[in-house]
């Protein structure tokens, strides 16, 4: 049995658990997640197509 985990769903699961445990962390978790997703979008696969 192979278990393949990707980063997105795993981060979402951890963030959801943390938000349930400590609701005051919501703004920090959301802002860090958006910054990471934005950086990955800019520096990830899109950087290979620049000429």
C-alpha distance matrix in Angstrom:
0.0 3.8 6.6 9.9 13.0 16.5 19.7 21.5 19.5 18.9 22.6 23.6 21.7 23.4 26.7 26.6 26.2 29.0 31.2 30.9 31.7 34.5 35.8 38.3 35.5 35.0 37.3 36.0 32.4 33.3 35.6 33.2 30.4 32.9 34.3 30.9 29.9 33.4 33.3 30.0 31.4 34.6 33.2 29.9 29.8 33.3 34.9 34.1 36.2 39.4 42.2
3.8 0.0 3.8 6.4 9.8 13.1 16.4 18.4 16.8 16.2 19.9 21.1 19.7 21.3 24.4 24.8 24.6 27.2 29.4 29.5 30.4 32.9 34.1 36.3 33.3 32.7 34.8 33.4 29.7 30.6 32.7 30.2 27.4 29.8 30.9 27.5 26.5 30.0 29.7 26.3 27.8 30.9 29.5 26.1 26.1 29.6 31.2 30.4 32.6 35.7 38.5
6.6 3.8 0.0 3.8 6.4 10.0 13.1 15.0 13.2 12.5 16.2 17.4 15.9 17.5 20.7 21.0 21.0 23.5 25.6 25.9 26.8 29.2 30.3 32.5 29.6 29.0 31.1 29.7 26.0 26.9 29.1 26.7 23.9 26.4 27.6 24.3 23.4 27.0 26.9 23.6 25.3 28.4 27.2 24.0 24.3 27.8 29.4 29.0 31.3 34.2 37.2
9.9 6.4 3.8 0.0 3.8 6.7 10.1 12.1 11.0 10.7 14.2 15.5 14.9 16.6 19.3 20.0 20.5 22.7 24.7 25.4 26.6 28.5 29.4 31.4 28.2 27.4 29.1 27.7 24.1 24.6 26.5 24.1 21.2 23.5 24.6 21.2 20.1 23.6 23.4 20.1 21.6 24.8 23.6 20.3 20.5 24.0 25.7 25.3 27.5 30.5 33.5
13.0 9.8 6.4 3.8 0.0 3.8 6.7 8.7 7.7 7.0 10.4 12.0 11.5 13.0 15.6 16.6 17.3 19.2 21.2 22.2 23.3 25.0 25.9 27.7 24.5 23.7 25.4 23.9 20.3 20.9 22.9 20.4 17.6 20.0 21.2 17.9 17.0 20.6 20.6 17.5 19.2 22.5 21.5 18.5 19.3 22.5 24.2 24.4 26.6 29.3 32.6
16.5 13.1 10.0 6.7 3.8 0.0 3.8 5.7 6.3 6.5 8.8 10.5 11.3 12.7 14.6 16.0 17.3 18.8 20.4 22.0 23.3 24.5 25.0 26.5 23.2 22.1 23.3 21.9 18.3 18.5 20.2 17.8 14.8 16.9 18.0 14.6 13.5 17.0 17.0 13.9 15.5 18.8 17.9 15.0 15.8 18.9 20.7 21.2 23.3 25.9 29.2
19.7 16.4 13.1 10.1 6.7 3.8 0.0 3.8 5.9 5.3 6.0 8.5 10.0 10.6 12.0 14.1 15.6 16.4 18.0 20.0 21.2 22.0 22.4 23.5 20.0 19.1 20.1 18.4 15.0 15.4 16.8 14.2 11.4 13.7 14.6 11.2 10.6 14.3 14.2 11.5 13.6 16.7 16.0 13.6 15.3 18.0 19.6 20.7 22.9 25.0 28.5
21.5 18.4 15.0 12.1 8.7 5.7 3.8 0.0 3.8 5.5 5.3 6.2 8.7 10.1 10.5 12.2 14.4 15.4 16.3 18.3 20.1 20.7 20.6 21.8 18.6 17.0 18.0 16.9 13.4 13.0 14.8 13.0 9.6 11.5 13.3 10.5 9.0 12.7 13.7 11.3 12.6 16.1 16.2 14.0 15.5 17.6 19.7 21.1 22.8 24.9 28.6
19.5 16.8 13.2 11.0 7.7 6.3 5.9 3.8 0.0 3.8 5.5 5.0 6.1 8.6 9.7 10.3 12.3 14.2 15.1 16.5 18.4 19.7 19.6 21.5 18.6 17.0 18.7 18.0 14.2 14.2 16.7 15.2 11.8 14.1 16.3 13.8 12.5 16.2 17.4 15.1 16.2 19.8 20.0 17.7 18.9 21.1 23.4 24.6 26.2 28.4 32.1
18.9 16.2 12.5 10.7 7.0 6.5 5.3 5.5 3.8 0.0 3.8 5.4 5.1 6.3 8.6 9.9 10.9 12.5 14.3 15.6 16.8 18.2 18.9 20.6 17.5 16.7 18.6 17.3 13.6 14.5 16.8 14.7 12.0 15.0 16.6 13.9 13.5 17.3 17.9 15.8 17.7 21.0 20.7 18.6 20.3 22.7 24.5 25.8 27.8 29.9 33.5
22.6 19.9 16.2 14.2 10.4 8.8 6.0 5.3 5.5 3.8 0.0 3.8 5.4 5.2 6.0 8.5 10.0 10.5 12.0 14.2 15.3 16.0 16.5 17.7 14.4 13.5 15.1 13.6 9.9 11.0 13.1 10.9 8.3 11.6 13.2 10.8 10.9 14.6 15.3 13.9 16.0 19.0 18.9 17.5 19.6 21.7 23.3 25.1 27.0 28.7 32.4
23.6 21.1 17.4 15.5 12.0 10.5 8.5 6.2 5.0 5.4 3.8 0.0 3.8 5.5 5.1 6.0 8.6 9.8 10.3 12.2 14.2 15.0 14.8 16.6 13.7 12.1 14.0 13.5 9.7 9.9 12.9 11.8 8.8 11.6 14.1 12.4 11.8 15.3 16.9 15.6 16.9 20.2 20.8 19.3 21.1 22.8 24.9 26.7 28.3 30.0 33.7
21.7 19.7 15.9 14.9 11.5 11.3 10.0 8.7 6.1 5.1 5.4 3.8 0.0 3.8 5.4 5.1 6.3 8.7 9.9 10.8 12.5 14.2 14.6 17.0 14.4 13.3 16.0 15.4 11.7 12.7 15.9 14.6 12.1 15.1 17.5 15.7 15.4 19.0 20.3 18.8 20.4 23.7 24.0 22.3 24.1 26.1 28.1 29.7 31.4 33.3 37.0
23.4 21.3 17.5 16.6 13.0 12.7 10.6 10.1 8.6 6.3 5.2 5.5 3.8 0.0 3.8 5.4 5.2 6.2 8.6 10.0 10.6 12.0 13.2 15.0 12.1 12.0 14.6 13.3 9.9 12.0 14.7 13.0 11.3 14.9 16.6 14.9 15.5 19.0 19.8 18.8 20.9 23.8 23.8 22.6 24.8 26.8 28.3 30.2 32.2 33.8 37.5
26.7 24.4 20.7 19.3 15.6 14.6 12.0 10.5 9.7 8.6 6.0 5.1 5.4 3.8 0.0 3.8 5.5 5.1 6.1 8.6 9.8 10.2 10.5 12.1 9.1 8.4 11.0 10.1 6.5 8.4 11.4 10.4 8.9 12.2 14.3 13.3 13.9 17.1 18.4 17.9 19.7 22.5 23.0 22.2 24.5 26.0 27.7 29.9 31.6 32.9 36.7
26.6 24.8 21.0 20.0 16.6 16.0 14.1 12.2 10.3 9.9 8.5 6.0 5.1 5.4 3.8 0.0 3.8 5.4 5.1 6.2 8.6 9.9 9.7 12.3 10.3 9.0 12.3 12.4 9.2 10.3 13.8 13.6 11.8 14.6 17.2 16.5 16.5 19.6 21.3 20.8 22.1 25.1 25.9 24.8 26.8 28.3 30.3 32.4 33.9 35.4 39.1
26.2 24.6 21.0 20.5 17.3 17.3 15.6 14.4 12.3 10.9 10.0 8.6 6.3 5.2 5.5 3.8 0.0 3.8 5.5 5.2 6.2 8.6 9.7 12.5 10.8 10.7 14.2 13.9 11.0 13.1 16.3 15.6 14.4 17.5 19.7 18.7 19.3 22.5 23.8 23.2 24.9 27.8 28.3 27.2 29.4 31.1 32.8 34.9 36.6 38.1 41.9
29.0 27.2 23.5 22.7 19.2 18.8 16.4 15.4 14.2 12.5 10.5 9.8 8.7 6.2 5.1 5.4 3.8 0.0 3.8 5.4 5.0 5.8 7.5 9.5 7.4 8.3 11.6 10.8 8.6 11.3 14.1 13.3 13.0 16.3 18.0 17.5 18.6 21.5 22.6 22.5 24.5 27.0 27.5 26.9 29.4 30.9 32.3 34.7 36.5 37.6 41.4
31.2 29.4 25.6 24.7 21.2 20.4 18.0 16.3 15.1 14.3 12.0 10.3 9.9 8.6 6.1 5.1 5.5 3.8 0.0 3.8 5.4 5.2 4.7 7.4 6.1 5.7 9.4 9.9 8.0 9.8 13.0 13.3 12.9 15.5 17.7 17.8 18.6 21.1 22.8 23.0 24.5 27.0 28.0 27.6 30.0 31.0 32.7 35.2 36.7 37.8 41.5
30.9 29.5 25.9 25.4 22.2 22.0 20.0 18.3 16.5 15.6 14.2 12.2 10.8 10.0 8.6 6.2 5.2 5.4 3.8 0.0 3.8 5.7 5.9 9.5 9.3 9.1 12.9 13.7 11.8 13.5 16.7 17.1 16.4 19.0 21.4 21.3 21.8 24.5 26.3 26.3 27.7 30.4 31.3 30.6 32.8 34.0 35.9 38.2 39.7 40.9 44.7
31.7 30.4 26.8 26.6 23.3 23.3 21.2 20.1 18.4 16.8 15.3 14.2 12.5 10.6 9.8 8.6 6.2 5.0 5.4 3.8 0.0 3.8 6.4 9.1 9.0 10.3 13.9 13.9 12.6 15.0 17.8 17.7 17.6 20.5 22.4 22.3 23.3 26.1 27.4 27.5 29.3 31.8 32.4 31.8 34.3 35.7 37.2 39.6 41.4 42.5 46.2
34.5 32.9 29.2 28.5 25.0 24.5 22.0 20.7 19.7 18.2 16.0 15.0 14.2 12.0 10.2 9.9 8.6 5.8 5.2 5.7 3.8 0.0 3.8 5.5 5.8 7.9 11.1 11.2 10.7 13.3 15.6 15.8 16.5 19.1 20.7 21.1 22.5 24.8 26.1 26.7 28.5 30.7 31.4 31.3 34.0 35.1 36.4 39.1 40.8 41.5 45.3
35.8 34.1 30.3 29.4 25.9 25.0 22.4 20.6 19.6 18.9 16.5 14.8 14.6 13.2 10.5 9.7 9.7 7.5 4.7 5.9 6.4 3.8 0.0 3.8 5.3 5.7 8.9 10.3 10.1 11.6 14.1 15.2 15.7 17.7 19.7 20.6 21.6 23.6 25.4 26.2 27.5 29.7 30.9 30.9 33.4 34.1 35.7 38.5 39.9 40.6 44.3
38.3 36.3 32.5 31.4 27.7 26.5 23.5 21.8 21.5 20.6 17.7 16.6 17.0 15.0 12.1 12.3 12.5 9.5 7.4 9.5 9.1 5.5 3.8 0.0 3.8 5.5 7.2 8.3 9.5 11.2 12.8 14.1 15.4 17.2 18.7 20.0 21.4 23.0 24.6 25.9 27.3 29.0 30.3 30.7 33.5 33.9 35.2 38.3 39.6 40.0 43.7
35.5 33.3 29.6 28.2 24.5 23.2 20.0 18.6 18.6 17.5 14.4 13.7 14.4 12.1 9.1 10.3 10.8 7.4 6.1 9.3 9.0 5.8 5.3 3.8 0.0 3.8 5.7 5.4 6.1 8.6 10.1 10.7 12.1 14.2 15.5 16.5 18.2 19.9 21.3 22.4 24.1 25.9 26.9 27.2 30.1 30.7 31.9 34.9 36.4 36.8 40.5
35.0 32.7 29.0 27.4 23.7 22.1 19.1 17.0 17.0 16.7 13.5 12.1 13.3 12.0 8.4 9.0 10.7 8.3 5.7 9.1 10.3 7.9 5.7 5.5 3.8 0.0 3.8 5.5 5.2 6.1 8.5 10.0 10.5 12.1 14.2 15.5 16.4 18.1 20.0 21.1 22.2 24.2 25.6 25.9 28.4 28.9 30.4 33.4 34.6 35.1 38.8
37.3 34.8 31.1 29.1 25.4 23.3 20.1 18.0 18.7 18.6 15.1 14.0 16.0 14.6 11.0 12.3 14.2 11.6 9.4 12.9 13.9 11.1 8.9 7.2 5.7 3.8 0.0 3.8 5.6 5.2 6.0 8.5 9.9 10.6 12.2 14.2 15.3 16.3 18.2 19.9 20.9 22.4 24.1 24.8 27.5 27.5 28.8 32.0 33.1 33.3 36.9
36.0 33.4 29.7 27.7 23.9 21.9 18.4 16.9 18.0 17.3 13.6 13.5 15.4 13.3 10.1 12.4 13.9 10.8 9.9 13.7 13.9 11.2 10.3 8.3 5.4 5.5 3.8 0.0 3.8 5.5 5.2 6.1 8.4 9.9 10.6 12.2 14.1 15.3 16.5 18.2 19.8 21.1 22.3 23.1 26.1 26.4 27.3 30.5 32.0 32.1 35.7
32.4 29.7 26.0 24.1 20.3 18.3 15.0 13.4 14.2 13.6 9.9 9.7 11.7 9.9 6.5 9.2 11.0 8.6 8.0 11.8 12.6 10.7 10.1 9.5 6.1 5.2 5.6 3.8 0.0 3.8 5.6 5.3 6.0 8.6 10.0 10.6 12.1 14.1 15.5 16.4 18.1 20.0 21.0 21.2 24.1 24.7 26.0 28.8 30.4 30.9 34.6
33.3 30.6 26.9 24.6 20.9 18.5 15.4 13.0 14.2 14.5 11.0 9.9 12.7 12.0 8.4 10.3 13.1 11.3 9.8 13.5 15.0 13.3 11.6 11.2 8.6 6.1 5.2 5.5 3.8 0.0 3.8 5.6 5.1 6.1 8.6 10.0 10.5 12.1 14.2 15.3 16.2 18.2 19.8 20.1 22.6 22.9 24.5 27.4 28.6 29.1 32.8
35.6 32.7 29.1 26.5 22.9 20.2 16.8 14.8 16.7 16.8 13.1 12.9 15.9 14.7 11.4 13.8 16.3 14.1 13.0 16.7 17.8 15.6 14.1 12.8 10.1 8.5 6.0 5.2 5.6 3.8 0.0 3.8 5.4 5.2 6.2 8.6 9.9 10.5 12.3 14.2 15.2 16.5 18.1 19.1 21.9 21.8 22.9 26.2 27.3 27.4 31.0
33.2 30.2 26.7 24.1 20.4 17.8 14.2 13.0 15.2 14.7 10.9 11.8 14.6 13.0 10.4 13.6 15.6 13.3 13.3 17.1 17.7 15.8 15.2 14.1 10.7 10.0 8.5 6.1 5.3 5.6 3.8 0.0 3.8 5.5 5.1 6.2 8.6 9.8 10.6 12.2 14.1 15.4 16.3 17.1 20.2 20.6 21.4 24.5 26.1 26.3 29.9
30.4 27.4 23.9 21.2 17.6 14.8 11.4 9.6 11.8 12.0 8.3 8.8 12.1 11.3 8.9 11.8 14.4 13.0 12.9 16.4 17.6 16.5 15.7 15.4 12.1 10.5 9.9 8.4 6.0 5.1 5.4 3.8 0.0 3.8 5.5 5.2 6.1 8.5 10.0 10.6 12.1 14.2 15.3 15.4 18.1 18.7 20.1 22.9 24.4 25.1 28.8
32.9 29.8 26.4 23.5 20.0 16.9 13.7 11.5 14.1 15.0 11.6 11.6 15.1 14.9 12.2 14.6 17.5 16.3 15.5 19.0 20.5 19.1 17.7 17.2 14.2 12.1 10.6 9.9 8.6 6.1 5.2 5.5 3.8 0.0 3.8 5.5 5.1 6.0 8.5 9.9 10.4 12.2 14.0 14.6 17.1 16.9 18.5 21.6 22.6 23.0 26.7
34.3 30.9 27.6 24.6 21.2 18.0 14.6 13.3 16.3 16.6 13.2 14.1 17.5 16.6 14.3 17.2 19.7 18.0 17.7 21.4 22.4 20.7 19.7 18.7 15.5 14.2 12.2 10.6 10.0 8.6 6.2 5.1 5.5 3.8 0.0 3.8 5.5 5.1 6.1 8.6 9.8 10.6 12.0 13.3 16.3 16.1 16.9 20.2 21.5 21.5 25.1
30.9 27.5 24.3 21.2 17.9 14.6 11.2 10.5 13.8 13.9 10.8 12.4 15.7 14.9 13.3 16.5 18.7 17.5 17.8 21.3 22.3 21.1 20.6 20.0 16.5 15.5 14.2 12.2 10.6 10.0 8.6 6.2 5.2 5.5 3.8 0.0 3.8 5.4 5.2 6.1 8.5 9.9 10.4 10.9 14.1 14.7 15.5 18.4 20.2 20.7 24.3
29.9 26.5 23.4 20.1 17.0 13.5 10.6 9.0 12.5 13.5 10.9 11.8 15.4 15.5 13.9 16.5 19.3 18.6 18.6 21.8 23.3 22.5 21.6 21.4 18.2 16.4 15.3 14.1 12.1 10.5 9.9 8.6 6.1 5.1 5.5 3.8 0.0 3.8 5.5 5.1 6.0 8.6 9.9 9.7 12.2 12.6 14.3 17.0 18.3 19.2 23.0
33.4 30.0 27.0 23.6 20.6 17.0 14.3 12.7 16.2 17.3 14.6 15.3 19.0 19.0 17.1 19.6 22.5 21.5 21.1 24.5 26.1 24.8 23.6 23.0 19.9 18.1 16.3 15.3 14.1 12.1 10.5 9.8 8.5 6.0 5.1 5.4 3.8 0.0 3.8 5.5 5.0 6.2 8.5 9.5 12.0 11.3 12.7 15.9 16.8 17.1 20.8
33.3 29.7 26.9 23.4 20.6 17.0 14.2 13.7 17.4 17.9 15.3 16.9 20.3 19.8 18.4 21.3 23.8 22.6 22.8 26.3 27.4 26.1 25.4 24.6 21.3 20.0 18.2 16.5 15.5 14.2 12.3 10.6 10.0 8.5 6.1 5.2 5.5 3.8 0.0 3.8 5.3 5.1 5.9 7.7 10.9 10.6 10.9 14.2 15.8 15.8 19.4
30.0 26.3 23.6 20.1 17.5 13.9 11.5 11.3 15.1 15.8 13.9 15.6 18.8 18.8 17.9 20.8 23.2 22.5 23.0 26.3 27.5 26.7 26.2 25.9 22.4 21.1 19.9 18.2 16.4 15.3 14.2 12.2 10.6 9.9 8.6 6.1 5.1 5.5 3.8 0.0 3.8 5.5 5.2 4.9 8.1 8.9 9.8 12.4 14.4 15.2 18.9
31.4 27.8 25.3 21.6 19.2 15.5 13.6 12.6 16.2 17.7 16.0 16.9 20.4 20.9 19.7 22.1 24.9 24.5 24.5 27.7 29.3 28.5 27.5 27.3 24.1 22.2 20.9 19.8 18.1 16.2 15.2 14.1 12.1 10.4 9.8 8.5 6.0 5.0 5.3 3.8 0.0 3.8 5.7 5.3 7.0 6.6 8.6 11.4 12.4 13.3 17.1
34.6 30.9 28.4 24.8 22.5 18.8 16.7 16.1 19.8 21.0 19.0 20.2 23.7 23.8 22.5 25.1 27.8 27.0 27.0 30.4 31.8 30.7 29.7 29.0 25.9 24.2 22.4 21.1 20.0 18.2 16.5 15.4 14.2 12.2 10.6 9.9 8.6 6.2 5.1 5.5 3.8 0.0 3.8 5.8 7.7 6.0 6.6 10.1 11.1 11.0 14.7
33.2 29.5 27.2 23.6 21.5 17.9 16.0 16.2 20.0 20.7 18.9 20.8 24.0 23.8 23.0 25.9 28.3 27.5 28.0 31.3 32.4 31.4 30.9 30.3 26.9 25.6 24.1 22.3 21.0 19.8 18.1 16.3 15.3 14.0 12.0 10.4 9.9 8.5 5.9 5.2 5.7 3.8 0.0 3.8 6.7 6.4 5.4 8.6 10.8 10.9 14.3
29.9 26.1 24.0 20.3 18.5 15.0 13.6 14.0 17.7 18.6 17.5 19.3 22.3 22.6 22.2 24.8 27.2 26.9 27.6 30.6 31.8 31.3 30.9 30.7 27.2 25.9 24.8 23.1 21.2 20.1 19.1 17.1 15.4 14.6 13.3 10.9 9.7 9.5 7.7 4.9 5.3 5.8 3.8 0.0 3.8 5.6 6.0 7.8 10.2 11.6 15.1
29.8 26.1 24.3 20.5 19.3 15.8 15.3 15.5 18.9 20.3 19.6 21.1 24.1 24.8 24.5 26.8 29.4 29.4 30.0 32.8 34.3 34.0 33.4 33.5 30.1 28.4 27.5 26.1 24.1 22.6 21.9 20.2 18.1 17.1 16.3 14.1 12.2 12.0 10.9 8.1 7.0 7.7 6.7 3.8 0.0 3.8 5.5 5.8 7.6 10.0 13.4
33.3 29.6 27.8 24.0 22.5 18.9 18.0 17.6 21.1 22.7 21.7 22.8 26.1 26.8 26.0 28.3 31.1 30.9 31.0 34.0 35.7 35.1 34.1 33.9 30.7 28.9 27.5 26.4 24.7 22.9 21.8 20.6 18.7 16.9 16.1 14.7 12.6 11.3 10.6 8.9 6.6 6.0 6.4 5.6 3.8 0.0 3.8 5.5 5.7 7.3 11.1
34.9 31.2 29.4 25.7 24.2 20.7 19.6 19.7 23.4 24.5 23.3 24.9 28.1 28.3 27.7 30.3 32.8 32.3 32.7 35.9 37.2 36.4 35.7 35.2 31.9 30.4 28.8 27.3 26.0 24.5 22.9 21.4 20.1 18.5 16.9 15.5 14.3 12.7 10.9 9.8 8.6 6.6 5.4 6.0 5.5 3.8 0.0 3.8 5.5 5.8 9.2
34.1 30.4 29.0 25.3 24.4 21.2 20.7 21.1 24.6 25.8 25.1 26.7 29.7 30.2 29.9 32.4 34.9 34.7 35.2 38.2 39.6 39.1 38.5 38.3 34.9 33.4 32.0 30.5 28.8 27.4 26.2 24.5 22.9 21.6 20.2 18.4 17.0 15.9 14.2 12.4 11.4 10.1 8.6 7.8 5.8 5.5 3.8 0.0 3.8 5.7 8.3
36.2 32.6 31.3 27.5 26.6 23.3 22.9 22.8 26.2 27.8 27.0 28.3 31.4 32.2 31.6 33.9 36.6 36.5 36.7 39.7 41.4 40.8 39.9 39.6 36.4 34.6 33.1 32.0 30.4 28.6 27.3 26.1 24.4 22.6 21.5 20.2 18.3 16.8 15.8 14.4 12.4 11.1 10.8 10.2 7.6 5.7 5.5 3.8 0.0 3.8 6.4
39.4 35.7 34.2 30.5 29.3 25.9 25.0 24.9 28.4 29.9 28.7 30.0 33.3 33.8 32.9 35.4 38.1 37.6 37.8 40.9 42.5 41.5 40.6 40.0 36.8 35.1 33.3 32.1 30.9 29.1 27.4 26.3 25.1 23.0 21.5 20.7 19.2 17.1 15.8 15.2 13.3 11.0 10.9 11.6 10.0 7.3 5.8 5.7 3.8 0.0 3.8
42.2 38.5 37.2 33.5 32.6 29.2 28.5 28.6 32.1 33.5 32.4 33.7 37.0 37.5 36.7 39.1 41.9 41.4 41.5 44.7 46.2 45.3 44.3 43.7 40.5 38.8 36.9 35.7 34.6 32.8 31.0 29.9 28.8 26.7 25.1 24.3 23.0 20.8 19.4 18.9 17.1 14.7 14.3 15.1 13.4 11.1 9.2 8.3 6.4 3.8 0.0
